[in-house]
């Protein structure tokens, strides 16, 4: 048999084809490698983006927290300013005048009228010279008006035993008040007293048929110059 001879042209073509295949294979490897590198780059980029987003979220949370603190601080300052303003306004407000105390007061409280001025009766020589307030012995007796004590003590404070223990107060302008049948005297001549101040305790001393306060308004310090105390004090806003 004759030996087959492969033409040169065929070998050349075969070599070229093989080279092309190898080149193509290398190209595929390169492309795959490039793809892996791109994927790695993408992963790295994704991680960086996540970190950036987290950092931004953290920054925003921090800013929000700071803003909340600032808001609360502003509210506290505003509250303090409002309080100070109110206090300043209160401090600058003119003081309200104190309620004026009554100039004339009733000599006793929780009483029953048992005899009136000019009332006839067997307990006195002529008409009654004052007004009687029936109260238990020991009841607080008060100065009906401010003044100076001119008489105080037993024997009607100098007006006679019928009055028992008594007190007479000079209120000025020739006006006096007298308190009689007392169980206790708590002032002395020359003492200055105020309206409503305790001067004695009621009792049943002297010409008395039971515990009470005998009260007179006089235009002079001596017996026999009394006037109607209810009528006089009604002009001062007191009504018995």
PyMOL commands that set and color helices and strands:
alter all, ss='L'
color gray80, all
select helices_A, chain A and resi 8-92+155-158+161-163+229-234
alter helices_A, ss='H'
color red, helices_A
select strands_A, chain A and resi 112-115+131-134+140-142+147-153+165-172+175-185+192-193+198-202+213-218+226-227
alter strands_A, ss='S'
color yellow, strands_A
deselect
rebuild
show_as cartoon
